[in-house]
Amino acid sequence: MGFLGELKERLIFDFIEKQRYLYILKGLRVTAIVTLLALVLGLVIGVVVAVIRTAHDQTGEKGRQGAGGFVLSVLNFFCRVYLTVIRGTPAMVQLLLMFFVFLASSTNKVLVAVLTFGINSGAYVAEIFRSGIMSIDKGQMEAGRSLGLGYGKTMQKIILPQAVKNVLPALVNEMITLLKETSICGYIGLNDLTRGGDIIRGNTFDALPPLLAVAAIYLVIVMFFTWLMGRLERRLRESDNR
Amino acid sequence: MITVKNLCKSFGEHEVLIDINEHIAPGEKVVIIGPSGSGKSTFLRCMNLLEQPTKGQVIFDGTDITEKGVNINEIRQQMGMVFQHFNLFPHLTIMENLTLAPIELKLMGREQANEEALRLLNLVNLSEKADTYPGQLSGGQKQRIAIVRSLMLKPKMMLFDEPTSALDPEMVGEVLGVMKDLARDGMTMAVVTHEMGFAREVATRVLFMDEGRIREQGTPEQIFGNPQNERTQEFLSKVL
């Protein structure tokens, strides 16, 4: 039997026999669900935190007097604690804490993973959005306000649409990081893509093919997003000098 | 229309405005001149609270707008503002730039806003630009659009903060032209500018500011023909 024949047998043994490829497919499904839901959660948290932080920084000491100002200061304080803690500790530790401590009563591992990664990603997304908002000329806010639009409306209709466009590459980057970060899901016993490959390795005592397959799948997904980002950026650049 | 009482503004230690008292009556066209750093722009920006005064009152149409609980957004709708750098919204078409505020503020329906926008664009000969983006326009066109954007809200008064300072010389005329039309239609205007010709022609009153104070004021004839203050004389000898 030649080399190719051996390889074929090995692959059949690793993936086809006992339908082992299902570990990978089901794992991919879990990875996709966790990534997508965490991404949405992260975006929501990120926008809210970024707006609170910039609103606080943009209103001077004087503007912060009164009840509204006090609430803003308190919110800003919590946002800063959140950013410091989340960015200052490993995602892995956060995941374990969430699973064994904070959500120990929950049996839904997907939920635990989504919450952990969503909260984690939100901190990074917040700082990305904040830099995006800061990159918009302050004349834009002034123009909106001078037309009688409130702070929130101006933010929503004028500042954020421009900010999102500026930070889109950074956001896609964060999304790629998030996708790969979910590979630690296995530590709470959630059978994601990485774990799926690892289970096959454990069953067959053959490490290379399943782990290589897993790596290739991540790579293909990331390459797809990079390609998508490239297209999107080109389209946005076109609209710059319409 | 607008009264400013004991207005002071400091940025940290730096006092930009020192005890300004001024009244602008309906229909007046007040032009504010002075050297750079004299506080002209800050004074103008205090009138619609884009700059929060450190001390003093700004009374617009009988309302002290520096008081707590005043809905500043409602006040600002009645005070149009035009900026040196136009500040059009680059991600929106010209039409959307014009109609955003009136629609969001529920002052007009979309159709009505579009109609009004087209009417105003016609007045400044830019109706064919309705569906383009600000990035495609010249500076003069942008500034005319910015003026029209303020007019969409039918303001009682217009503030101009160096509206022609960022323009190439050949485009200054078209913007001043629109402002002159506005003046002729009776709009109350406060204009910070370096265009002395415009001040002479349009102003009902000229204020000369220096080091945070209004040093001298009068009709254009008085200020340009026979300035009394030493600083005014010095400034005018440099710019005229």
Interface residues (C-beta under 8 A of the other chain):
Chain A: G60 K62 G63 G66 D137 G139 Q140 E142 A143 G144 R145 S146 L147 G148 L149 G150 K153 K157 I158 P161 Q162 K165 S239 D240 N241 R242
Chain B: N48 L50 Q52 K68 N73 E74 I75 R76 Q77 M79 G80 M81 F83 H85 N87 L88 F89 P90 H91 L100 A101 E104 L105 T132 Y133 G135 Q136 A146 R149 S150 L153
